[in-house]
């Protein structure tokens, strides 16, 4: 069993056993048939993944790591808010007739801000500080910009990354750690997808800054399982588990903007069967 499997199973069991049901409450999401999508949820879930020990992909079912990387690079590298720049259709439901999702996600990371050192967007500011001020306590990004929320087709779920650098005893290289903050997460469809994405981001930033990847801490304010997902989750967490895959990056890449999804190398990823036709609440 991978550590990620253990974390996922325990989290799901806790939500199902001890979570709060929103059935009958005023909720926004609906199913395709128009009925309200209720959830059972837990507040303030915190999961920790040590990337120096293993990559945090679950093996209960396959997480499409390269596709997750593609979406991550769409947001953090291309800084795009248009689904026509993406190789998947996961954002189609939130795009307008031109393919835009509004001033969300990649748009916010591409906005330049004035700093003492000059004009930089949030991604370039993080990379600048990691290379020049690694022990700063101010290395972070924020996508939840209130003045632009009315122009976002979906409010950011994963909205903030905070980076923190340490150094292990006896090691020459520094260790890069990060906290991913999410206001809300659909555990079945998005949990391990997001975990793998931001583990990859942490690994990429560490590599281009000549650091080692350390801990990814995932904080979820509203960790929920949708009502129609509960039977699927119950079956999923009873499956056989396997060892975590080995995931590495092309060591030749030294500039974050040179990474592609093909620079993520996935080896020995043995999983259970994929879960198909998961209903998605909109």
C-alpha atoms as a printed R data frame, in Angstrom:
    type eleno elety resid chain resno       x      y       z
1   ATOM     1    CA   UNK     A     1   0.000  0.000   0.000
2   ATOM     2    CA   UNK     A     2   1.280  3.451  -0.856
3   ATOM     3    CA   UNK     A     3   1.164  6.180   1.780
4   ATOM     4    CA   UNK     A     4  -1.263  8.057  -0.465
5   ATOM     5    CA   UNK     A     5  -3.622  5.047  -0.461
6   ATOM     6    CA   UNK     A     6  -3.550  4.921   3.315
7   ATOM     7    CA   UNK     A     7  -4.273  8.637   3.623
8   ATOM     8    CA   UNK     A     8  -7.068  8.473   1.051
9   ATOM     9    CA   UNK     A     9  -8.766  5.452   2.618
10  ATOM    10    CA   UNK     A    10  -8.643  6.900   6.140
11  ATOM    11    CA   UNK     A    11  -9.938 10.267   4.928
12  ATOM    12    CA   UNK     A    12 -12.862  8.719   3.052
13  ATOM    13    CA   UNK     A    13 -13.774  6.459   5.968
14  ATOM    14    CA   UNK     A    14 -13.789  9.439   8.322
15  ATOM    15    CA   UNK     A    15 -15.944 11.565   6.006
16  ATOM    16    CA   UNK     A    16 -18.495  8.761   5.517
17  ATOM    17    CA   UNK     A    17 -18.623  7.821   9.194
18  ATOM    18    CA   UNK     A    18 -18.351 11.210  10.871
19  ATOM    19    CA   UNK     A    19 -19.149 13.763   8.180
20  ATOM    20    CA   UNK     A    20 -21.954 16.323   8.059
21  ATOM    21    CA   UNK     A    21 -24.681 15.873   5.439
22  ATOM    22    CA   UNK     A    22 -25.894 18.912   3.478
23  ATOM    23    CA   UNK     A    23 -29.051 17.130   2.353
24  ATOM    24    CA   UNK     A    24 -31.968 19.565   2.467
25  ATOM    25    CA   UNK     A    25 -29.692 22.603   2.808
26  ATOM    26    CA   UNK     A    26 -29.385 25.392   0.236
27  ATOM    27    CA   UNK     A    27 -26.585 24.268  -2.102
28  ATOM    28    CA   UNK     A    28 -25.316 25.560  -5.461
29  ATOM    29    CA   UNK     A    29 -24.232 22.439  -7.422
30  ATOM    30    CA   UNK     A    30 -26.714 20.397  -9.423
31  ATOM    31    CA   UNK     A    31 -26.597 17.082 -11.285
32  ATOM    32    CA   UNK     A    32 -27.221 16.924 -15.018
33  ATOM    33    CA   UNK     A    33 -30.859 16.000 -14.371
34  ATOM    34    CA   UNK     A    34 -31.344 19.262 -12.467
35  ATOM    35    CA   UNK     A    35 -31.576 17.805  -8.967
36  ATOM    36    CA   UNK     A    36 -29.443 19.303  -6.198
37  ATOM    37    CA   UNK     A    37 -26.092 17.646  -5.519
38  ATOM    38    CA   UNK     A    38 -25.780 17.170  -1.767
39  ATOM    39    CA   UNK     A    39 -22.621 16.086   0.021
40  ATOM    40    CA   UNK     A    40 -21.315 14.576   3.192
41  ATOM    41    CA   UNK     A    41 -18.338 16.606   4.337
42  ATOM    42    CA   UNK     A    42 -15.604 17.185   6.881
43  ATOM    43    CA   UNK     A    43 -14.147 20.571   7.773
44  ATOM    44    CA   UNK     A    44 -10.430 21.229   7.904
45  ATOM    45    CA   UNK     A    45  -8.806 18.068   6.553
46  ATOM    46    CA   UNK     A    46  -4.992 18.203   6.562
47  ATOM    47    CA   UNK     A    47  -2.902 15.580   4.753
48  ATOM    48    CA   UNK     A    48   0.896 15.444   4.599
49  ATOM    49    CA   UNK     A    49   2.939 13.821   1.821
50  ATOM    50    CA   UNK     A    50   6.729 13.457   2.035
51  ATOM    51    CA   UNK     A    51   7.961 13.496  -1.561
52  ATOM    52    CA   UNK     A    52  11.439 12.456  -0.446
53  ATOM    53    CA   UNK     A    53   9.976  9.066   0.473
54  ATOM    54    CA   UNK     A    54   7.504  8.327  -2.329
55  ATOM    55    CA   UNK     A    55   5.310  9.957  -4.930
56  ATOM    56    CA   UNK     A    56   1.750 10.437  -3.596
57  ATOM    57    CA   UNK     A    57  -0.284  8.646  -6.262
58  ATOM    58    CA   UNK     A    58  -3.011  6.310  -5.086
59  ATOM    59    CA   UNK     A    59  -3.055  2.784  -6.508
60  ATOM    60    CA   UNK     A    60  -6.712  1.981  -5.760
61  ATOM    61    CA   UNK     A    61  -7.336  3.285  -9.269
62  ATOM    62    CA   UNK     A    62  -5.132  5.054 -11.779
63  ATOM    63    CA   UNK     A    63  -4.558  8.787 -11.560
64  ATOM    64    CA   UNK     A    64  -3.676 10.158 -14.995
65  ATOM    65    CA   UNK     A    65  -0.462 11.833 -13.853
66  ATOM    66    CA   UNK     A    66   0.557 13.216 -17.243
67  ATOM    67    CA   UNK     A    67  -2.920 14.629 -17.900
68  ATOM    68    CA   UNK     A    68  -2.864 16.180 -14.430
69  ATOM    69    CA   UNK     A    69   0.514 17.673 -15.298
70  ATOM    70    CA   UNK     A    70  -0.919 19.072 -18.519
71  ATOM    71    CA   UNK     A    71  -3.624 20.961 -16.606
72  ATOM    72    CA   UNK     A    72  -1.065 22.148 -14.062
73  ATOM    73    CA   UNK     A    73   1.185 23.562 -16.790
74  ATOM    74    CA   UNK     A    74  -1.846 25.156 -18.467
75  ATOM    75    CA   UNK     A    75  -2.404 27.137 -15.270
76  ATOM    76    CA   UNK     A    76   1.097 27.694 -13.880
77  ATOM    77    CA   UNK     A    77   3.292 27.771 -16.978
78  ATOM    78    CA   UNK     A    78   1.060 28.947 -19.833
79  ATOM    79    CA   UNK     A    79  -1.009 31.028 -17.383
80  ATOM    80    CA   UNK     A    80  -3.964 30.438 -19.665
81  ATOM    81    CA   UNK     A    81  -7.667 30.724 -18.969
82  ATOM    82    CA   UNK     A    82  -8.745 29.301 -22.324
83  ATOM    83    CA   UNK     A    83  -9.641 25.633 -22.731
84  ATOM    84    CA   UNK     A    84  -8.389 25.667 -26.319
85  ATOM    85    CA   UNK     A    85  -4.863 25.658 -24.841
86  ATOM    86    CA   UNK     A    86  -5.635 22.504 -22.858
87  ATOM    87    CA   UNK     A    87  -5.360 18.919 -24.121
88  ATOM    88    CA   UNK     A    88  -8.339 17.607 -22.125
89  ATOM    89    CA   UNK     A    89 -12.012 18.500 -21.735
90  ATOM    90    CA   UNK     A    90 -12.211 18.761 -17.942
91  ATOM    91    CA   UNK     A    91 -12.952 22.500 -18.052
92  ATOM    92    CA   UNK     A    92 -15.485 22.438 -20.900
93  ATOM    93    CA   UNK     A    93 -18.502 22.866 -18.605
94  ATOM    94    CA   UNK     A    94 -17.172 26.157 -17.262
95  ATOM    95    CA   UNK     A    95 -15.998 27.728 -20.537
96  ATOM    96    CA   UNK     A    96 -17.880 30.307 -22.605
97  ATOM    97    CA   UNK     A    97 -18.395 30.210 -26.366
98  ATOM    98    CA   UNK     A    98 -14.817 31.450 -26.893
99  ATOM    99    CA   UNK     A    99 -13.291 28.869 -24.571
100 ATOM   100    CA   UNK     A   100 -12.581 31.281 -21.731
101 ATOM   101    CA   UNK     A   101 -13.165 30.449 -18.054
102 ATOM   102    CA   UNK     A   102 -12.932 34.140 -17.157
103 ATOM   103    CA   UNK     A   103 -10.399 35.796 -14.890
104 ATOM   104    CA   UNK     A   104  -9.658 32.558 -13.074
105 ATOM   105    CA   UNK     A   105  -6.663 30.332 -12.383
106 ATOM   106    CA   UNK     A   106  -4.023 30.928 -15.079
107 ATOM   107    CA   UNK     A   107  -5.247 34.450 -15.709
108 ATOM   108    CA   UNK     A   108  -4.443 35.448 -12.130
109 ATOM   109    CA   UNK     A   109  -0.976 33.891 -12.246
110 ATOM   110    CA   UNK     A   110  -0.183 35.859 -15.391
111 ATOM   111    CA   UNK     A   111  -1.039 39.294 -13.978
112 ATOM   112    CA   UNK     A   112   2.137 41.290 -13.361
113 ATOM   113    CA   UNK     A   113   2.590 43.178 -10.096
114 ATOM   114    CA   UNK     A   114   5.037 45.861  -9.026
115 ATOM   115    CA   UNK     A   115   7.771 44.765  -6.625
116 ATOM   116    CA   UNK     A   116  10.960 46.500  -5.498
117 ATOM   117    CA   UNK     A   117  12.791 44.282  -7.957
118 ATOM   118    CA   UNK     A   118  10.488 45.209 -10.835
119 ATOM   119    CA   UNK     A   119   7.338 43.909 -12.521
120 ATOM   120    CA   UNK     A   120   6.711 40.175 -12.103
121 ATOM   121    CA   UNK     A   121   3.768 37.810 -12.113
122 ATOM   122    CA   UNK     A   122   3.174 35.483  -9.159
123 ATOM   123    CA   UNK     A   123   4.966 32.472 -10.637
124 ATOM   124    CA   UNK     A   124   8.075 34.432 -11.543
125 ATOM   125    CA   UNK     A   125   8.058 36.068  -8.125
126 ATOM   126    CA   UNK     A   126   8.059 32.650  -6.431
127 ATOM   127    CA   UNK     A   127  10.924 31.435  -8.613
128 ATOM   128    CA   UNK     A   128  12.865 34.668  -8.003
129 ATOM   129    CA   UNK     A   129  12.525 34.379  -4.232
130 ATOM   130    CA   UNK     A   130  13.371 30.669  -4.133
131 ATOM   131    CA   UNK     A   131  16.602 31.432  -5.945
132 ATOM   132    CA   UNK     A   132  17.472 34.696  -4.200
133 ATOM   133    CA   UNK     A   133  15.654 34.705  -0.836
134 ATOM   134    CA   UNK     A   134  15.009 31.015  -0.097
135 ATOM   135    CA   UNK     A   135  14.402 31.507   3.630
136 ATOM   136    CA   UNK     A   136  11.769 34.183   3.087
137 ATOM   137    CA   UNK     A   137   8.432 33.509   4.800
138 ATOM   138    CA   UNK     A   138   6.603 35.411   2.067
139 ATOM   139    CA   UNK     A   139   6.892 33.012  -0.865
140 ATOM   140    CA   UNK     A   140   3.302 32.363  -1.838
141 ATOM   141    CA   UNK     A   141   0.631 32.713  -4.510
142 ATOM   142    CA   UNK     A   142  -3.060 33.593  -4.294
143 ATOM   143    CA   UNK     A   143  -5.734 33.041  -6.940
144 ATOM   144    CA   UNK     A   144  -8.735 34.116  -4.858
145 ATOM   145    CA   UNK     A   145  -8.851 37.750  -5.944
146 ATOM   146    CA   UNK     A   146 -12.142 39.211  -4.724
147 ATOM   147    CA   UNK     A   147 -12.270 42.080  -7.193
148 ATOM   148    CA   UNK     A   148 -12.278 39.571 -10.066
149 ATOM   149    CA   UNK     A   149 -14.575 36.867  -8.664
150 ATOM   150    CA   UNK     A   150 -17.570 38.179 -10.606
151 ATOM   151    CA   UNK     A   151 -15.620 37.566 -13.828
152 ATOM   152    CA   UNK     A   152 -14.648 33.975 -12.970
153 ATOM   153    CA   UNK     A   153 -16.787 31.152 -14.355
154 ATOM   154    CA   UNK     A   154 -15.740 29.075 -11.325
155 ATOM   155    CA   UNK     A   155 -14.286 30.403  -8.096
156 ATOM   156    CA   UNK     A   156 -10.813 28.887  -7.519
157 ATOM   157    CA   UNK     A   157 -10.896 25.684  -5.467
158 ATOM   158    CA   UNK     A   158  -7.127 25.222  -5.105
159 ATOM   159    CA   UNK     A   159  -6.388 28.872  -4.481
160 ATOM   160    CA   UNK     A   160  -3.075 29.261  -2.665
161 ATOM   161    CA   UNK     A   161   0.418 27.783  -2.485
162 ATOM   162    CA   UNK     A   162   2.860 28.721   0.256
163 ATOM   163    CA   UNK     A   163   6.469 27.643  -0.153
164 ATOM   164    CA   UNK     A   164   8.933 27.100   2.675
165 ATOM   165    CA   UNK     A   165  12.577 26.087   2.497
166 ATOM   166    CA   UNK     A   166  14.440 23.965   5.051
167 ATOM   167    CA   UNK     A   167  17.674 21.993   5.075
168 ATOM   168    CA   UNK     A   168  18.148 18.467   6.324
169 ATOM   169    CA   UNK     A   169  21.140 17.729   8.524
170 ATOM   170    CA   UNK     A   170  24.105 16.525   6.532
171 ATOM   171    CA   UNK     A   171  22.585 17.559   3.191
172 ATOM   172    CA   UNK     A   172  24.158 20.134   0.890
173 ATOM   173    CA   UNK     A   173  20.982 20.959  -1.003
174 ATOM   174    CA   UNK     A   174  18.068 22.853   0.477
175 ATOM   175    CA   UNK     A   175  14.650 21.186   0.754
176 ATOM   176    CA   UNK     A   176  11.562 22.785  -0.773
177 ATOM   177    CA   UNK     A   177   8.239 22.259   1.007
178 ATOM   178    CA   UNK     A   178   4.806 23.684   0.262
179 ATOM   179    CA   UNK     A   179   1.265 24.034   1.562
180 ATOM   180    CA   UNK     A   180  -1.623 23.725  -0.884
181 ATOM   181    CA   UNK     A   181  -4.803 25.411   0.360
182 ATOM   182    CA   UNK     A   182  -8.185 24.429  -1.044
183 ATOM   183    CA   UNK     A   183 -11.477 25.993  -0.044
184 ATOM   184    CA   UNK     A   184 -13.394 22.965  -1.363
185 ATOM   185    CA   UNK     A   185 -12.705 19.573  -2.880
186 ATOM   186    CA   UNK     A   186 -14.720 16.821  -4.524
187 ATOM   187    CA   UNK     A   187 -12.805 13.923  -2.971
188 ATOM   188    CA   UNK     A   188 -13.659 11.235  -5.520
189 ATOM   189    CA   UNK     A   189 -12.998 13.162  -8.722
190 ATOM   190    CA   UNK     A   190 -10.311 15.626  -7.671
191 ATOM   191    CA   UNK     A   191  -8.416 14.654  -4.530
192 ATOM   192    CA   UNK     A   192  -5.536 12.589  -5.857
193 ATOM   193    CA   UNK     A   193  -5.550 14.501  -9.131
194 ATOM   194    CA   UNK     A   194  -4.734 17.718  -7.227
195 ATOM   195    CA   UNK     A   195  -2.257 15.987  -4.917
196 ATOM   196    CA   UNK     A   196  -0.307 14.598  -7.883
197 ATOM   197    CA   UNK     A   197  -0.440 17.941  -9.699
198 ATOM   198    CA   UNK     A   198   1.004 19.956  -6.889
199 ATOM   199    CA   UNK     A   199   3.550 17.285  -6.030
200 ATOM   200    CA   UNK     A   200   4.765 17.632  -9.632
201 ATOM   201    CA   UNK     A   201   4.817 21.436  -9.315
202 ATOM   202    CA   UNK     A   202   6.854 21.175  -6.124
203 ATOM   203    CA   UNK     A   203   9.275 18.784  -7.818
204 ATOM   204    CA   UNK     A   204   9.621 21.096 -10.838
205 ATOM   205    CA   UNK     A   205  10.278 24.186  -8.731
206 ATOM   206    CA   UNK     A   206  12.773 22.248  -6.598
207 ATOM   207    CA   UNK     A   207  14.664 20.999  -9.651
208 ATOM   208    CA   UNK     A   208  15.008 24.381 -11.362
209 ATOM   209    CA   UNK     A   209  16.096 25.972  -8.063
210 ATOM   210    CA   UNK     A   210  18.644 23.199  -7.343
211 ATOM   211    CA   UNK     A   211  16.736 21.955  -4.292
212 ATOM   212    CA   UNK     A   212  15.288 18.661  -3.141
213 ATOM   213    CA   UNK     A   213  11.520 18.121  -2.992
214 ATOM   214    CA   UNK     A   214  10.263 17.770   0.576
215 ATOM   215    CA   UNK     A   215   6.793 17.834   2.106
216 ATOM   216    CA   UNK     A   216   3.531 18.754   0.423
217 ATOM   217    CA   UNK     A   217   0.912 19.653   3.014
218 ATOM   218    CA   UNK     A   218  -2.651 19.645   1.667
219 ATOM   219    CA   UNK     A   219  -5.229 21.680   3.579
220 ATOM   220    CA   UNK     A   220  -8.884 21.250   2.553
221 ATOM   221    CA   UNK     A   221 -11.473 23.498   4.201
222 ATOM   222    CA   UNK     A   222 -14.491 21.565   2.879
223 ATOM   223    CA   UNK     A   223 -13.593 17.965   2.003
224 ATOM   224    CA   UNK     A   224 -16.736 16.378   0.607
225 ATOM   225    CA   UNK     A   225 -18.124 13.295  -1.074
226 ATOM   226    CA   UNK     A   226 -21.209 13.844  -3.218
227 ATOM   227    CA   UNK     A   227 -24.291 11.786  -2.425
228 ATOM   228    CA   UNK     A   228 -24.158  9.901  -5.726
229 ATOM   229    CA   UNK     A   229 -20.462  9.169  -5.192
230 ATOM   230    CA   UNK     A   230 -20.786  7.474  -1.802
231 ATOM   231    CA   UNK     A   231 -21.391  3.909  -3.158
232 ATOM   232    CA   UNK     A   232 -18.475  4.362  -5.579
233 ATOM   233    CA   UNK     A   233 -16.148  5.514  -2.800
234 ATOM   234    CA   UNK     A   234 -17.216  2.671  -0.503
235 ATOM   235    CA   UNK     A   235 -16.281  0.140  -3.187
236 ATOM   236    CA   UNK     A   236 -13.072  1.953  -4.130
237 ATOM   237    CA   UNK     A   237 -11.560  1.981  -0.647
238 ATOM   238    CA   UNK     A   238 -12.009 -1.802  -0.243
239 ATOM   239    CA   UNK     A   239  -9.786 -2.589  -3.223
240 ATOM   240    CA   UNK     A   240  -6.348 -4.160  -3.186
241 ATOM   241    CA   UNK     A   241  -3.512 -1.643  -3.045
242 ATOM   242    CA   UNK     A   242   0.010 -1.673  -4.472
243 ATOM   243    CA   UNK     A   243   3.344  0.037  -3.962
244 ATOM   244    CA   UNK     A   244   3.630  3.690  -4.966
245 ATOM   245    CA   UNK     A   245   4.950  4.368  -8.464
246 ATOM   246    CA   UNK     A   246   8.303  5.974  -9.108
247 ATOM   247    CA   UNK     A   247   7.828  9.438 -10.598
248 ATOM   248    CA   UNK     A   248  10.746 11.593 -11.699
249 ATOM   249    CA   UNK     A   249  11.480 14.535 -13.966
250 ATOM   250    CA   UNK     A   250  13.717 14.913 -16.982
251 ATOM   251    CA   UNK     A   251  16.954 16.003 -15.231
252 ATOM   252    CA   UNK     A   252  18.018 18.076 -18.233
253 ATOM   253    CA   UNK     A   253  15.328 20.697 -17.614
254 ATOM   254    CA   UNK     A   254  16.682 23.701 -15.695
255 ATOM   255    CA   UNK     A   255  14.033 26.291 -16.591
256 ATOM   256    CA   UNK     A   256  10.455 25.858 -15.369
257 ATOM   257    CA   UNK     A   257   9.105 27.162 -18.683
258 ATOM   258    CA   UNK     A   258  10.828 24.353 -20.589
259 ATOM   259    CA   UNK     A   259   8.906 21.533 -18.876
260 ATOM   260    CA   UNK     A   260   6.282 19.591 -20.823
261 ATOM   261    CA   UNK     A   261   4.056 16.777 -19.619
262 ATOM   262    CA   UNK     A   262   6.437 14.382 -21.381
263 ATOM   263    CA   UNK     A   263   9.209 15.417 -18.979
264 ATOM   264    CA   UNK     A   264   7.327 13.614 -16.204
265 ATOM   265    CA   UNK     A   265   8.531 10.002 -16.080
266 ATOM   266    CA   UNK     A   266   6.168  7.482 -14.460
267 ATOM   267    CA   UNK     A   267   7.464  3.985 -13.721
268 ATOM   268    CA   UNK     A   268   6.013  0.871 -12.073
269 ATOM   269    CA   UNK     A   269   2.515  2.297 -11.657
270 ATOM   270    CA   UNK     A   270   0.329 -0.716 -10.860
271 ATOM   271    CA   UNK     A   271  -3.292  0.076  -9.999
272 ATOM   272    CA   UNK     A   272  -6.782 -1.279  -9.675
273 ATOM   273    CA   UNK     A   273  -9.296 -0.768 -12.509
274 ATOM   274    CA   UNK     A   274 -10.401  2.723 -13.436
275 ATOM   275    CA   UNK     A   275 -13.719  4.034 -12.160
276 ATOM   276    CA   UNK     A   276 -15.781  4.993 -15.192
277 ATOM   277    CA   UNK     A   277 -18.780  7.272 -15.779
278 ATOM   278    CA   UNK     A   278 -18.507  9.190 -12.503
279 ATOM   279    CA   UNK     A   279 -21.355 11.723 -12.372
280 ATOM   280    CA   UNK     A   280 -20.022 15.289 -12.060
281 ATOM   281    CA   UNK     A   281 -21.952 18.035 -10.269
282 ATOM   282    CA   UNK     A   282 -21.914 21.447 -11.935
